[in-house]
Amino acid sequence: MRSYASIVRFLEEAIGLDPESIGVKALEHAVSSLAERSRIPDCRRYLETLKHSHADLQQLIDAVVVPETWFFRDSEPFVFLREQVQSSGLAIASAAPLRILSVACSSGEEPYSIVMALQEEGLSPQQFHIDAVDVSKKAIEKARQALYGKGSFRNGSMPYQSRYFSNTGHGFKLDTAVSTLVHFSIDNLLSDHFLADRTPYQVIFCRNVLIYLSRKARSRVVAHLDRLLAMDGLLFAGHAEVPFFQQAGYVPVEHPRSFACRKPGAVPQVKKKPAAHAALVKERASRSACGAVQQTEISPHLPLLKREEAAPSARKHKGKAPPPESTSAASLITAVRTRADQGLFAEASALAEQYLREHGADAEIYCLMGLIQQARNCPEPAEDYFLKALYLDPSYYDVLIHLSLLCEHRGDTARAALFQQRAQRLQARRT
Ligand SMILES: C[S@@+](CC[C@H](N)C(=O)[O-])C[C@H]1O[C@@H](n2cnc3c(N)ncnc32)[C@H](O)[C@@H]1O
């Protein structure tokens, strides 16, 4: 086979895959080895086969998607979800179950993490309904098996591992009390009728898939998700993906690093804790004292400190933000992030400048300054800041992704691909 361009375009139309996101060479390699395996060495004939044979197309899709995922990925989205349940920010008391969608769920680690988070909050199976969808048949089959290797447990999800999984000797099998609560299906976010028959969801997780899609595909996906999300719903994106929703008017929530946002005009429901909830909170607090459960008693209105960093003195400020001039490098960084998440860009920038004056150059601060400029629609200064961050920390994954997206936006696909490849090499070294 000589020219793959038509097949690459066909895949882009079919599932929205941006060939640059995984590297054209890798894509060509997948195409040629599958075509050879099907004994169709001619490009045009292979394309025809893909158009008419669902099985062949599915095989190619399975080969080219990036299924990378793990339990409690990024952790804060799940902390924020639990807080929302705890504060009745989600309408759990009502008769209808809480509807949650995990789309681009890959091999199931994400929706199962949601189940575990809700169970940790004391919700019964009748109180929620979780749908999980992915375009990859292979990933959905693995999800249904619910048998996982070590790679699925990173970032401190180990307490859950011993509580919810049994070691079979050839992997960790998830308890059926969790695995039976997720309704998996194979579907394509790019299809015109994507989940057309569903009533809206209060929570949608759609993380780490938009970064692999073309610009055109991304706007179709955002439109689908907007239709599927209830007016007061929460949408969880990947860490580099919130700007795609901001472009559609979505507003990031206050909780740092949750990468969640709400529809324009949505008013968060924060009701008083119901009386019955008090016992649960108390029970959780006592369990957390022996280290079995993450601490969940810190107010959701304490946005300036990540919960694991929350020092006793900070807790005194329950209900309001600690003063920005307070101190340590870590709390200043968190303050910059929070102000930026709230859309208070001038304040965030001032705090970032304060950081540089007091603590000197820092990759994370430059990255945040880049994000602020990006949110203000100023791509050039954004790029300058990202480059400064990368100069200080050449293995800063997020920055590589942001730079790649910025280059792509201004049509510099070659440079975008270079940053993307660096990010991929970095990820490959880490896994
Ligand atoms: C990197 S994984 C993300 C998994 C999980 N959401 C997470 O953040 O850990 C990306 C997933 O997106 C899926 N995907 C890619 N294109 C898709 C499409 N058009 N429709 C549905 N899923 C898609 C892939 O099959 C893959 O499993």
The ligand as an ORCA input file, in Angstrom:
! r2SCAN-3c Opt
* xyz 0 1
  C      -7.527      8.001     26.637
  S      -9.019      7.078     26.718
  C      -9.872      7.960     27.974
  C     -10.492      7.044     29.002
  C     -11.097      7.742     30.202
  N     -12.139      8.659     29.819
  C     -10.033      8.465     30.998
  O      -9.981      9.687     30.969
  O      -9.232      7.789     31.651
  C      -9.809      7.611     25.213
  C     -10.988      6.738     24.819
  O     -11.759      7.459     23.858
  C     -12.382      6.504     23.019
  N     -12.859      7.162     21.802
  C     -12.107      7.701     20.807
  N     -12.906      8.190     19.842
  C     -14.190      7.962     20.234
  C     -15.456      8.216     19.643
  N     -15.567      8.811     18.461
  N     -16.567      7.847     20.326
  C     -16.469      7.225     21.535
  N     -15.291      6.945     22.127
  C     -14.160      7.310     21.484
  C     -11.259      5.507     22.788
  O     -11.737      4.267     22.333
  C     -10.603      5.431     24.156
  O     -11.079      4.348     24.889
*
